């Protein structure tokens, strides 16, 4: 029984470790996208034009990066609060604190995970739509006043 619990604990630890590594990778890739777009996007007056739409896609990617930072922060805060709750000598208070952490922090990190991934996909969609729209506009398929 103890051997099985050790394997479960190792699996949980590895799962959380891999999840954190994935968060760091996605955050690094998102920041690299932001740096690339900030350097290569042409900038001009705001309006319904290529430059404004590229700026919007950059801002969406930047929002995704902010959500990635907030997710990592929420996970670190959860681990710290979990450690503090486990140090509580009173069993009843420890159980309440762990239950509260389980329900509140887990939903917060899942919400940030979904929001980060949604904004990442939205940024990609904005960028692709802008590039396609610009190529049609340049070829005269979309009238320009």
N, CA, C and O atoms as a GROMACS GRO file, in nm:
protein
  580
    1UNK      N    1   0.082  -0.119   0.000
    1UNK     CA    2   0.000   0.000   0.000
    1UNK      C    3   0.087   0.126   0.000
    1UNK      O    4   0.058   0.221  -0.072
    2UNK      N    5   0.193   0.125   0.081
    2UNK     CA    6   0.281   0.242   0.087
    2UNK      C    7   0.356   0.259  -0.045
    2UNK      O    8   0.379   0.372  -0.089
    3UNK      N    9   0.392   0.147  -0.107
    3UNK     CA   10   0.460   0.154  -0.236
    3UNK      C   11   0.370   0.216  -0.343
    3UNK      O   12   0.416   0.294  -0.426
    4UNK      N   13   0.243   0.180  -0.340
    4UNK     CA   14   0.148   0.237  -0.435
    4UNK      C   15   0.130   0.386  -0.411
    4UNK      O   16   0.122   0.463  -0.507
    5UNK      N   17   0.124   0.428  -0.285
    5UNK     CA   18   0.111   0.570  -0.254
    5UNK      C   19   0.236   0.646  -0.298
    5UNK      O   20   0.224   0.760  -0.345
    6UNK      N   21   0.353   0.587  -0.285
    6UNK     CA   22   0.476   0.652  -0.332
    6UNK      C   23   0.472   0.672  -0.483
    6UNK      O   24   0.512   0.778  -0.533
    7UNK      N   25   0.424   0.573  -0.556
    7UNK     CA   26   0.413   0.588  -0.701
    7UNK      C   27   0.312   0.695  -0.738
    7UNK      O   28   0.334   0.771  -0.833
    8UNK      N   29   0.202   0.704  -0.666
    8UNK     CA   30   0.103   0.807  -0.691
    8UNK      C   31   0.163   0.945  -0.664
    8UNK      O   32   0.144   1.037  -0.743
    9UNK      N   33   0.235   0.958  -0.553
    9UNK     CA   34   0.299   1.086  -0.520
    9UNK      C   35   0.402   1.126  -0.627
    9UNK      O   36   0.409   1.242  -0.665
   10UNK      N   37   0.480   1.030  -0.674
   10UNK     CA   38   0.579   1.059  -0.779
   10UNK      C   39   0.510   1.102  -0.908
   10UNK      O   40   0.556   1.193  -0.976
   11UNK      N   41   0.401   1.036  -0.941
   11UNK     CA   42   0.327   1.071  -1.062
   11UNK      C   43   0.268   1.211  -1.053
   11UNK      O   44   0.273   1.288  -1.149
   12UNK      N   45   0.213   1.244  -0.939
   12UNK     CA   46   0.158   1.378  -0.918
   12UNK      C   47   0.268   1.483  -0.927
   12UNK      O   48   0.252   1.586  -0.992
   13UNK      N   49   0.382   1.456  -0.862
   13UNK     CA   50   0.494   1.550  -0.866
   13UNK      C   51   0.543   1.570  -1.009
   13UNK      O   52   0.564   1.683  -1.052
   14UNK      N   53   0.562   1.460  -1.083
   14UNK     CA   54   0.611   1.471  -1.221
   14UNK      C   55   0.511   1.544  -1.309
   14UNK      O   56   0.550   1.623  -1.395
   15UNK      N   57   0.382   1.518  -1.287
   15UNK     CA   58   0.279   1.586  -1.365
   15UNK      C   59   0.283   1.736  -1.342
   15UNK      O   60   0.276   1.814  -1.437
   16UNK      N   61   0.294   1.777  -1.216
   16UNK     CA   62   0.301   1.920  -1.185
   16UNK      C   63   0.430   1.982  -1.239
   16UNK      O   64   0.429   2.095  -1.285
   17UNK      N   65   0.539   1.908  -1.232
   17UNK     CA   66   0.667   1.957  -1.283
   17UNK      C   67   0.661   1.977  -1.434
   17UNK      O   68   0.707   2.079  -1.486
   18UNK      N   69   0.605   1.880  -1.504
   18UNK     CA   70   0.593   1.891  -1.650
   18UNK      C   71   0.497   2.003  -1.688
   18UNK      O   72   0.520   2.072  -1.787
   19UNK      N   73   0.391   2.021  -1.613
   19UNK     CA   74   0.296   2.129  -1.638
   19UNK      C   75   0.365   2.265  -1.624
   19UNK      O   76   0.341   2.356  -1.704
   20UNK      N   77   0.448   2.278  -1.523
   20UNK     CA   78   0.520   2.403  -1.504
   20UNK      C   79   0.621   2.427  -1.616
   20UNK      O   80   0.637   2.539  -1.662
   21UNK      N   81   0.689   2.322  -1.658
   21UNK     CA   82   0.783   2.336  -1.770
   21UNK      C   83   0.711   2.380  -1.897
   21UNK      O   84   0.761   2.463  -1.972
   22UNK      N   85   0.593   2.324  -1.921
   22UNK     CA   86   0.514   2.363  -2.037
   22UNK      C   87   0.473   2.510  -2.026
   22UNK      O   88   0.476   2.582  -2.125
   23UNK      N   89   0.434   2.553  -1.907
   23UNK     CA   90   0.399   2.694  -1.887
   23UNK      C   91   0.517   2.785  -1.918
   23UNK      O   92   0.500   2.888  -1.984
   24UNK      N   93   0.636   2.749  -1.871
   24UNK     CA   94   0.755   2.829  -1.901
   24UNK      C   95   0.783   2.832  -2.050
   24UNK      O   96   0.818   2.937  -2.105
   25UNK      N   97   0.770   2.718  -2.118
   25UNK     CA   98   0.795   2.712  -2.261
   25UNK      C   99   0.697   2.800  -2.338
   25UNK      O  100   0.737   2.877  -2.425
   26UNK      N  101   0.567   2.788  -2.305
   26UNK     CA  102   0.466   2.868  -2.375
   26UNK      C  103   0.488   3.016  -2.348
   26UNK      O  104   0.472   3.098  -2.439
   27UNK      N  105   0.524   3.052  -2.226
   27UNK     CA  106   0.551   3.192  -2.195
   27UNK      C  107   0.671   3.243  -2.274
   27UNK      O  108   0.668   3.353  -2.327
   28UNK      N  109   0.777   3.163  -2.281
   28UNK     CA  110   0.895   3.203  -2.358
   28UNK      C  111   0.864   3.219  -2.505
   28UNK      O  112   0.909   3.314  -2.569
   29UNK      N  113   0.786   3.125  -2.560
   29UNK     CA  114   0.748   3.135  -2.702
   29UNK      C  115   0.660   3.258  -2.726
   29UNK      O  116   0.676   3.326  -2.828
   30UNK      N  117   0.569   3.286  -2.635
   30UNK     CA  118   0.482   3.403  -2.649
   30UNK      C  119   0.562   3.531  -2.643
   30UNK      O  120   0.537   3.624  -2.720
   31UNK      N  121   0.659   3.538  -2.553
   31UNK     CA  122   0.743   3.658  -2.546
   31UNK      C  123   0.830   3.672  -2.670
   31UNK      O  124   0.856   3.783  -2.716
   32UNK      N  125   0.875   3.559  -2.727
   32UNK     CA  126   0.952   3.564  -2.851
   32UNK      C  127   0.865   3.613  -2.966
   32UNK      O  128   0.912   3.690  -3.050
   33UNK      N  129   0.740   3.570  -2.970
   33UNK     CA  130   0.646   3.619  -3.072
   33UNK      C  131   0.627   3.769  -3.058
   33UNK      O  132   0.629   3.842  -3.157
   34UNK      N  133   0.608   3.814  -2.934
   34UNK     CA  134   0.590   3.958  -2.909
   34UNK      C  135   0.713   4.037  -2.954
   34UNK      O  136   0.700   4.143  -3.016
   35UNK      N  137   0.831   3.986  -2.923
   35UNK     CA  138   0.954   4.056  -2.964
   35UNK      C  139   0.966   4.059  -3.115
   35UNK      O  140   1.003   4.162  -3.172
   36UNK      N  141   0.937   3.949  -3.181
   36UNK     CA  142   0.944   3.943  -3.327
   36UNK      C  143   0.847   4.042  -3.391
   36UNK      O  144   0.884   4.118  -3.479
   37UNK      N  145   0.721   4.040  -3.344
   37UNK     CA  146   0.622   4.129  -3.401
   37UNK      C  147   0.655   4.276  -3.373
   37UNK      O  148   0.634   4.361  -3.459
   38UNK      N  149   0.707   4.305  -3.255
   38UNK     CA  150   0.742   4.443  -3.222
   38UNK      C  151   0.854   4.494  -3.312
   38UNK      O  152   0.859   4.613  -3.344
   39UNK      N  153   0.944   4.406  -3.353
   39UNK     CA  154   1.056   4.447  -3.439
   39UNK      C  155   1.019   4.452  -3.586
   39UNK      O  156   1.071   4.536  -3.660
   40UNK      N  157   0.931   4.365  -3.631
   40UNK     CA  158   0.906   4.353  -3.774
   40UNK      C  159   0.779   4.422  -3.822
   40UNK      O  160   0.766   4.450  -3.941
   41UNK      N  161   0.684   4.450  -3.733
   41UNK     CA  162   0.560   4.515  -3.776
   41UNK      C  163   0.586   4.657  -3.821
   41UNK      O  164   0.661   4.731  -3.755
   42UNK      N  165   0.526   4.697  -3.933
   42UNK     CA  166   0.531   4.839  -3.969
   42UNK      C  167   0.429   4.915  -3.883
   42UNK      O  168   0.323   4.861  -3.851
   43UNK      N  169   0.460   5.035  -3.849
   43UNK     CA  170   0.370   5.115  -3.766
   43UNK      C  171   0.330   5.240  -3.842
   43UNK      O  172   0.411   5.298  -3.914
   44UNK      N  173   0.206   5.280  -3.825
   44UNK     CA  174   0.153   5.398  -3.893
   44UNK      C  175   0.036   5.453  -3.815
   44UNK      O  176   0.010   5.412  -3.702
   45UNK      N  177  -0.036   5.546  -3.876
   45UNK     CA  178  -0.153   5.605  -3.809
   45UNK      C  179  -0.259   5.498  -3.781
   45UNK      O  180  -0.275   5.403  -3.858
   46UNK      N  181  -0.330   5.515  -3.672
   46UNK     CA  182  -0.436   5.421  -3.636
   46UNK      C  183  -0.554   5.440  -3.729
   46UNK      O  184  -0.589   5.552  -3.766
   47UNK      N  185  -0.615   5.330  -3.766
   47UNK     CA  186  -0.730   5.331  -3.854
   47UNK      C  187  -0.757   5.187  -3.897
   47UNK      O  188  -0.705   5.093  -3.838
   48UNK      N  189  -0.839   5.172  -4.001
   48UNK     CA  190  -0.863   5.038  -4.053
   48UNK      C  191  -0.759   5.013  -4.161
   48UNK      O  192  -0.783   5.030  -4.280
   49UNK      N  193  -0.642   4.973  -4.113
   49UNK     CA  194  -0.530   4.947  -4.204
   49UNK      C  195  -0.445   4.834  -4.150
   49UNK      O  196  -0.465   4.786  -4.038
   50UNK      N  197  -0.350   4.793  -4.230
   50UNK     CA  198  -0.263   4.681  -4.194
   50UNK      C  199  -0.187   4.708  -4.065
   50UNK      O  200  -0.177   4.621  -3.979
   51UNK      N  201  -0.135   4.828  -4.051
   51UNK     CA  202  -0.054   4.861  -3.934
   51UNK      C  203  -0.133   4.850  -3.804
   51UNK      O  204  -0.081   4.798  -3.705
   52UNK      N  205  -0.256   4.897  -3.804
   52UNK     CA  206  -0.339   4.890  -3.684
   52UNK      C  207  -0.376   4.746  -3.651
   52UNK      O  208  -0.374   4.706  -3.534
   53UNK      N  209  -0.409   4.667  -3.753
   53UNK     CA  210  -0.445   4.528  -3.729
   53UNK      C  211  -0.325   4.447  -3.677
   53UNK      O  212  -0.341   4.358  -3.594
   54UNK      N  213  -0.206   4.478  -3.728
   54UNK     CA  214  -0.087   4.411  -3.675
   54UNK      C  215  -0.060   4.452  -3.531
   54UNK      O  216  -0.015   4.371  -3.450
   55UNK      N  217  -0.086   4.578  -3.498
   55UNK     CA  218  -0.072   4.624  -3.360
   55UNK      C  219  -0.171   4.552  -3.269
   55UNK      O  220  -0.137   4.517  -3.156
   56UNK      N  221  -0.294   4.530  -3.317
   56UNK     CA  222  -0.394   4.458  -3.238
   56UNK      C  223  -0.345   4.315  -3.211
   56UNK      O  224  -0.357   4.266  -3.098
   57UNK      N  225  -0.291   4.249  -3.313
   57UNK     CA  226  -0.243   4.112  -3.291
   57UNK      C  227  -0.128   4.111  -3.192
   57UNK      O  228  -0.118   4.020  -3.109
   58UNK      N  229  -0.039   4.211  -3.198
   58UNK     CA  230   0.070   4.221  -3.100
   58UNK      C  231   0.015   4.240  -2.959
   58UNK      O  232   0.065   4.179  -2.865
   59UNK      N  233  -0.086   4.323  -2.945
   59UNK     CA  234  -0.145   4.347  -2.812
   59UNK      C  235  -0.215   4.222  -2.758
   59UNK      O  236  -0.214   4.198  -2.638
   60UNK      N  237  -0.276   4.143  -2.846
   60UNK     CA  238  -0.341   4.020  -2.802
   60UNK      C  239  -0.234   3.921  -2.754
   60UNK      O  240  -0.252   3.856  -2.651
   61UNK      N  241  -0.124   3.909  -2.828
   61UNK     CA  242  -0.015   3.822  -2.784
   61UNK      C  243   0.044   3.871  -2.652
   61UNK      O  244   0.079   3.790  -2.566
   62UNK      N  245   0.056   4.003  -2.635
   62UNK     CA  246   0.108   4.057  -2.509
   62UNK      C  247   0.012   4.025  -2.394
   62UNK      O  248   0.056   3.995  -2.283
   63UNK      N  249  -0.118   4.030  -2.420
   63UNK     CA  250  -0.216   3.992  -2.318
   63UNK      C  251  -0.202   3.845  -2.280
   63UNK      O  252  -0.217   3.809  -2.163
   64UNK      N  253  -0.174   3.761  -2.378
   64UNK     CA  254  -0.151   3.620  -2.350
   64UNK      C  255  -0.028   3.601  -2.262
   64UNK      O  256  -0.028   3.517  -2.172
   65UNK      N  257   0.077   3.680  -2.287
   65UNK     CA  258   0.198   3.671  -2.205
   65UNK      C  259   0.169   3.713  -2.061
   65UNK      O  260   0.218   3.652  -1.966
   66UNK      N  261   0.089   3.817  -2.045
   66UNK     CA  262   0.052   3.862  -1.910
   66UNK      C  263  -0.025   3.751  -1.837
   66UNK      O  264  -0.001   3.725  -1.719
   67UNK      N  265  -0.118   3.687  -1.908
   67UNK     CA  266  -0.193   3.577  -1.847
   67UNK      C  267  -0.100   3.460  -1.812
   67UNK      O  268  -0.122   3.392  -1.712
   68UNK      N  269   0.002   3.437  -1.894
   68UNK     CA  270   0.100   3.333  -1.864
   68UNK      C  271   0.177   3.363  -1.736
   68UNK      O  272   0.199   3.275  -1.653
   69UNK      N  273   0.217   3.490  -1.720
   69UNK     CA  274   0.285   3.530  -1.596
   69UNK      C  275   0.192   3.513  -1.476
   69UNK      O  276   0.233   3.464  -1.371
   70UNK      N  277   0.066   3.554  -1.493
   70UNK     CA  278  -0.030   3.542  -1.381
   70UNK      C  279  -0.054   3.396  -1.344
   70UNK      O  280  -0.071   3.364  -1.226
   71UNK      N  281  -0.055   3.307  -1.443
   71UNK     CA  282  -0.074   3.164  -1.414
   71UNK      C  283   0.044   3.110  -1.334
   71UNK      O  284   0.025   3.038  -1.236
   72UNK      N  285   0.166   3.144  -1.375
   72UNK     CA  286   0.283   3.100  -1.299
   72UNK      C  287   0.282   3.156  -1.158
   72UNK      O  288   0.315   3.087  -1.062
   73UNK      N  289   0.243   3.282  -1.146
   73UNK     CA  290   0.234   3.344  -1.013
   73UNK      C  291   0.130   3.273  -0.927
   73UNK      O  292   0.153   3.250  -0.808
   74UNK      N  293   0.016   3.238  -0.986
   74UNK     CA  294  -0.089   3.169  -0.911
   74UNK      C  295  -0.043   3.031  -0.865
   74UNK      O  296  -0.077   2.987  -0.756
   75UNK      N  297   0.035   2.963  -0.949
   75UNK     CA  298   0.084   2.831  -0.911
   75UNK      C  299   0.185   2.840  -0.797
   75UNK      O  300   0.184   2.758  -0.706
   76UNK      N  301   0.273   2.940  -0.802
   76UNK     CA  302   0.372   2.957  -0.695
   76UNK      C  303   0.301   2.995  -0.564
   76UNK      O  304   0.336   2.943  -0.458
   77UNK      N  305   0.204   3.082  -0.572
   77UNK     CA  306   0.127   3.122  -0.454
   77UNK      C  307   0.053   3.002  -0.396
   77UNK      O  308   0.047   2.984  -0.275
   78UNK      N  309  -0.004   2.919  -0.484
   78UNK     CA  310  -0.073   2.799  -0.438
   78UNK      C  311   0.022   2.706  -0.363
   78UNK      O  312  -0.013   2.654  -0.257
   79UNK      N  313   0.142   2.685  -0.417
   79UNK     CA  314   0.238   2.596  -0.351
   79UNK      C  315   0.280   2.652  -0.215
   79UNK      O  316   0.293   2.577  -0.119
   80UNK      N  317   0.300   2.783  -0.207
   80UNK     CA  318   0.338   2.845  -0.080
   80UNK      C  319   0.226   2.830   0.022
   80UNK      O  320   0.250   2.792   0.136
   81UNK      N  321   0.102   2.861  -0.020
   81UNK     CA  322  -0.011   2.849   0.072
   81UNK      C  323  -0.036   2.704   0.113
   81UNK      O  324  -0.077   2.678   0.226
   82UNK      N  325  -0.012   2.612   0.023
   82UNK     CA  326  -0.026   2.471   0.054
   82UNK      C  327   0.076   2.428   0.160
   82UNK      O  328   0.043   2.355   0.253
   83UNK      N  329   0.199   2.474   0.145
   83UNK     CA  330   0.302   2.442   0.243
   83UNK      C  331   0.267   2.500   0.380
   83UNK      O  332   0.286   2.434   0.483
   84UNK      N  333   0.216   2.622   0.382
   84UNK     CA  334   0.176   2.682   0.509
   84UNK      C  335   0.061   2.605   0.574
   84UNK      O  336   0.059   2.585   0.695
   85UNK      N  337  -0.035   2.563   0.492
   85UNK     CA  338  -0.149   2.487   0.546
   85UNK      C  339  -0.104   2.352   0.602
   85UNK      O  340  -0.156   2.306   0.703
   86UNK      N  341  -0.009   2.291   0.537
   86UNK     CA  342   0.040   2.160   0.586
   86UNK      C  343   0.117   2.173   0.717
   86UNK      O  344   0.130   2.074   0.790
   87UNK      N  345   0.168   2.293   0.748
   87UNK     CA  346   0.240   2.314   0.873
   87UNK      C  347   0.147   2.341   0.990
   87UNK      O  348   0.191   2.347   1.105
   88UNK      N  349   0.018   2.358   0.962
   88UNK     CA  350  -0.080   2.385   1.068
   88UNK      C  351  -0.090   2.265   1.162
   88UNK      O  352  -0.119   2.154   1.117
   89UNK      N  353  -0.066   2.286   1.293
   89UNK     CA  354  -0.068   2.173   1.386
   89UNK      C  355  -0.209   2.119   1.413
   89UNK      O  356  -0.225   1.999   1.439
   90UNK      N  357  -0.312   2.204   1.407
   90UNK     CA  358  -0.448   2.160   1.433
   90UNK      C  359  -0.504   2.089   1.309
   90UNK      O  360  -0.511   2.149   1.201
   91UNK      N  361  -0.543   1.965   1.325
   91UNK     CA  362  -0.588   1.882   1.211
   91UNK      C  363  -0.713   1.940   1.144
   91UNK      O  364  -0.722   1.940   1.022
   92UNK      N  365  -0.808   1.989   1.222
   92UNK     CA  366  -0.932   2.042   1.165
   92UNK      C  367  -0.904   2.168   1.082
   92UNK      O  368  -0.956   2.183   0.972
   93UNK      N  369  -0.822   2.258   1.136
   93UNK     CA  370  -0.788   2.380   1.063
   93UNK      C  371  -0.708   2.348   0.938
   93UNK      O  372  -0.726   2.412   0.834
   94UNK      N  373  -0.620   2.248   0.948
   94UNK     CA  374  -0.542   2.207   0.831
   94UNK      C  375  -0.633   2.155   0.721
   94UNK      O  376  -0.616   2.189   0.604
   95UNK      N  377  -0.730   2.072   0.758
   95UNK     CA  378  -0.824   2.016   0.659
   95UNK      C  379  -0.906   2.126   0.592
   95UNK      O  380  -0.925   2.122   0.470
   96UNK      N  381  -0.954   2.224   0.670
   96UNK     CA  382  -1.030   2.335   0.612
   96UNK      C  383  -0.944   2.418   0.518
   96UNK      O  384  -0.988   2.456   0.410
   97UNK      N  385  -0.821   2.446   0.560
   97UNK     CA  386  -0.732   2.526   0.476
   97UNK      C  387  -0.698   2.454   0.346
   97UNK      O  388  -0.696   2.515   0.239
   98UNK      N  389  -0.672   2.325   0.354
   98UNK     CA  390  -0.639   2.249   0.234
   98UNK      C  391  -0.761   2.238   0.141
   98UNK      O  392  -0.746   2.245   0.019
   99UNK      N  393  -0.878   2.222   0.199
   99UNK     CA  394  -0.999   2.215   0.116
   99UNK      C  395  -1.023   2.349   0.046
   99UNK      O  396  -1.055   2.352  -0.073
  100UNK      N  397  -1.006   2.459   0.119
  100UNK     CA  398  -1.024   2.592   0.061
  100UNK      C  399  -0.923   2.616  -0.050
  100UNK      O  400  -0.957   2.671  -0.155
  101UNK      N  401  -0.799   2.575  -0.028
  101UNK     CA  402  -0.696   2.588  -0.132
  101UNK      C  403  -0.731   2.505  -0.254
  101UNK      O  404  -0.716   2.552  -0.368
  102UNK      N  405  -0.776   2.385  -0.232
  102UNK     CA  406  -0.809   2.294  -0.342
  102UNK      C  407  -0.915   2.353  -0.432
  102UNK      O  408  -0.903   2.348  -0.555
  103UNK      N  409  -1.020   2.410  -0.374
  103UNK     CA  410  -1.130   2.461  -0.455
  103UNK      C  411  -1.097   2.596  -0.518
  103UNK      O  412  -1.125   2.616  -0.636
  104UNK      N  413  -1.039   2.688  -0.443
  104UNK     CA  414  -1.016   2.823  -0.494
  104UNK      C  415  -0.898   2.830  -0.591
  104UNK      O  416  -0.913   2.882  -0.702
  105UNK      N  417  -0.784   2.780  -0.552
  105UNK     CA  418  -0.664   2.797  -0.633
  105UNK      C  419  -0.668   2.713  -0.759
  105UNK      O  420  -0.618   2.757  -0.863
  106UNK      N  421  -0.724   2.595  -0.752
  106UNK     CA  422  -0.728   2.510  -0.871
  106UNK      C  423  -0.815   2.573  -0.980
  106UNK      O  424  -0.778   2.570  -1.097
  107UNK      N  425  -0.929   2.629  -0.942
  107UNK     CA  426  -1.014   2.692  -1.042
  107UNK      C  427  -0.948   2.817  -1.100
  107UNK      O  428  -0.966   2.847  -1.218
  108UNK      N  429  -0.871   2.889  -1.019
  108UNK     CA  430  -0.803   3.008  -1.067
  108UNK      C  431  -0.696   2.971  -1.170
  108UNK      O  432  -0.687   3.036  -1.274
  109UNK      N  433  -0.616   2.869  -1.143
  109UNK     CA  434  -0.512   2.831  -1.238
  109UNK      C  435  -0.572   2.774  -1.366
  109UNK      O  436  -0.518   2.796  -1.474
  110UNK      N  437  -0.680   2.700  -1.355
  110UNK     CA  438  -0.746   2.647  -1.475
  110UNK      C  439  -0.806   2.760  -1.558
  110UNK      O  440  -0.798   2.759  -1.681
  111UNK      N  441  -0.864   2.858  -1.491
  111UNK     CA  442  -0.921   2.974  -1.562
  111UNK      C  443  -0.812   3.052  -1.635
  111UNK      O  444  -0.830   3.092  -1.750
  112UNK      N  445  -0.698   3.073  -1.568
  112UNK     CA  446  -0.587   3.142  -1.632
  112UNK      C  447  -0.529   3.061  -1.748
  112UNK      O  448  -0.488   3.117  -1.850
  113UNK      N  449  -0.525   2.929  -1.732
  113UNK     CA  450  -0.477   2.841  -1.838
  113UNK      C  451  -0.563   2.855  -1.963
  113UNK      O  452  -0.511   2.871  -2.074
  114UNK      N  453  -0.694   2.850  -1.945
  114UNK     CA  454  -0.785   2.862  -2.059
  114UNK      C  455  -0.779   3.001  -2.121
  114UNK      O  456  -0.782   3.014  -2.244
  115UNK      N  457  -0.771   3.104  -2.039
  115UNK     CA  458  -0.764   3.241  -2.091
  115UNK      C  459  -0.634   3.263  -2.168
  115UNK      O  460  -0.635   3.326  -2.273
  116UNK      N  461  -0.523   3.212  -2.115
  116UNK     CA  462  -0.395   3.226  -2.185
  116UNK      C  463  -0.398   3.158  -2.321
  116UNK      O  464  -0.356   3.216  -2.421
  117UNK      N  465  -0.448   3.035  -2.324
  117UNK     CA  466  -0.451   2.962  -2.450
  117UNK      C  467  -0.549   3.023  -2.549
  117UNK      O  468  -0.523   3.024  -2.669
  118UNK      N  469  -0.662   3.074  -2.500
  118UNK     CA  470  -0.758   3.140  -2.588
  118UNK      C  471  -0.699   3.265  -2.650
  118UNK      O  472  -0.714   3.287  -2.770
  119UNK      N  473  -0.632   3.347  -2.570
  119UNK     CA  474  -0.572   3.469  -2.625
  119UNK      C  475  -0.455   3.436  -2.718
  119UNK      O  476  -0.431   3.509  -2.815
  120UNK      N  477  -0.385   3.329  -2.692
  120UNK     CA  478  -0.277   3.287  -2.782
  120UNK      C  479  -0.334   3.250  -2.918
  120UNK      O  480  -0.281   3.291  -3.021
  121UNK      N  481  -0.441   3.172  -2.919
  121UNK     CA  482  -0.505   3.134  -3.046
  121UNK      C  483  -0.569   3.255  -3.114
  121UNK      O  484  -0.566   3.266  -3.236
  122UNK      N  485  -0.627   3.344  -3.035
  122UNK     CA  486  -0.687   3.464  -3.090
  122UNK      C  487  -0.581   3.553  -3.155
  122UNK      O  488  -0.605   3.612  -3.261
  123UNK      N  489  -0.466   3.564  -3.092
  123UNK     CA  490  -0.356   3.642  -3.150
  123UNK      C  491  -0.310   3.584  -3.282
  123UNK      O  492  -0.285   3.658  -3.378
  124UNK      N  493  -0.298   3.451  -3.287
  124UNK     CA  494  -0.260   3.385  -3.412
  124UNK      C  495  -0.364   3.410  -3.520
  124UNK      O  496  -0.329   3.439  -3.634
  125UNK      N  497  -0.492   3.398  -3.485
  125UNK     CA  498  -0.599   3.423  -3.581
  125UNK      C  499  -0.595   3.568  -3.631
  125UNK      O  500  -0.611   3.592  -3.751
  126UNK      N  501  -0.574   3.663  -3.540
  126UNK     CA  502  -0.566   3.805  -3.580
  126UNK      C  503  -0.451   3.827  -3.677
  126UNK      O  504  -0.465   3.898  -3.776
  127UNK      N  505  -0.338   3.767  -3.648
  127UNK     CA  506  -0.220   3.784  -3.735
  127UNK      C  507  -0.245   3.725  -3.873
  127UNK      O  508  -0.214   3.788  -3.974
  128UNK      N  509  -0.299   3.605  -3.879
  128UNK     CA  510  -0.324   3.540  -4.008
  128UNK      C  511  -0.429   3.616  -4.088
  128UNK      O  512  -0.413   3.638  -4.208
  129UNK      N  513  -0.536   3.657  -4.022
  129UNK     CA  514  -0.641   3.734  -4.090
  129UNK      C  515  -0.584   3.865  -4.144
  129UNK      O  516  -0.618   3.906  -4.255
  130UNK      N  517  -0.499   3.930  -4.067
  130UNK     CA  518  -0.438   4.054  -4.113
  130UNK      C  519  -0.352   4.031  -4.236
  130UNK      O  520  -0.358   4.108  -4.331
  131UNK      N  521  -0.272   3.927  -4.235
  131UNK     CA  522  -0.186   3.898  -4.350
  131UNK      C  523  -0.268   3.865  -4.473
  131UNK      O  524  -0.237   3.912  -4.583
  132UNK      N  525  -0.374   3.786  -4.458
  132UNK     CA  526  -0.459   3.751  -4.572
  132UNK      C  527  -0.532   3.875  -4.622
  132UNK      O  528  -0.538   3.900  -4.742
  133UNK      N  529  -0.588   3.953  -4.530
  133UNK     CA  530  -0.660   4.075  -4.567
  133UNK      C  531  -0.568   4.171  -4.640
  133UNK      O  532  -0.609   4.233  -4.739
  134UNK      N  533  -0.444   4.185  -4.594
  134UNK     CA  534  -0.349   4.275  -4.658
  134UNK      C  535  -0.314   4.229  -4.799
  134UNK      O  536  -0.301   4.311  -4.890
  135UNK      N  537  -0.298   4.099  -4.818
  135UNK     CA  538  -0.264   4.052  -4.952
  135UNK      C  539  -0.380   4.074  -5.048
  135UNK      O  540  -0.356   4.108  -5.164
  136UNK      N  541  -0.505   4.056  -5.005
  136UNK     CA  542  -0.620   4.084  -5.092
  136UNK      C  543  -0.634   4.233  -5.118
  136UNK      O  544  -0.671   4.274  -5.228
  137UNK      N  545  -0.605   4.314  -5.019
  137UNK     CA  546  -0.615   4.458  -5.036
  137UNK      C  547  -0.508   4.506  -5.133
  137UNK      O  548  -0.534   4.595  -5.215
  138UNK      N  549  -0.389   4.450  -5.125
  138UNK     CA  550  -0.279   4.490  -5.214
  138UNK      C  551  -0.306   4.450  -5.359
  138UNK      O  552  -0.259   4.516  -5.451
  139UNK      N  553  -0.381   4.341  -5.378
  139UNK     CA  554  -0.412   4.295  -5.514
  139UNK      C  555  -0.538   4.359  -5.572
  139UNK      O  556  -0.574   4.331  -5.687
  140UNK      N  557  -0.603   4.444  -5.497
  140UNK     CA  558  -0.720   4.515  -5.549
  140UNK      C  559  -0.851   4.442  -5.531
  140UNK      O  560  -0.952   4.485  -5.586
  141UNK      N  561  -0.852   4.331  -5.457
  141UNK     CA  562  -0.975   4.258  -5.437
  141UNK      C  563  -1.067   4.328  -5.337
  141UNK      O  564  -1.189   4.315  -5.344
  142UNK      N  565  -1.007   4.401  -5.246
  142UNK     CA  566  -1.084   4.477  -5.148
  142UNK      C  567  -1.069   4.625  -5.185
  142UNK      O  568  -0.956   4.675  -5.187
  143UNK      N  569  -1.178   4.694  -5.214
  143UNK     CA  570  -1.165   4.835  -5.253
  143UNK      C  571  -1.111   4.920  -5.139
  143UNK      O  572  -1.152   4.905  -5.024
  144UNK      N  573  -1.019   5.008  -5.173
  144UNK     CA  574  -0.961   5.101  -5.077
  144UNK      C  575  -1.000   5.241  -5.116
  144UNK      O  576  -0.980   5.281  -5.230
  145UNK      N  577  -1.056   5.316  -5.022
  145UNK     CA  578  -1.099   5.454  -5.052
  145UNK      C  579  -0.985   5.548  -5.043
  145UNK      O  580  -1.002   5.668  -5.066
   0.00000   0.00000   0.00000
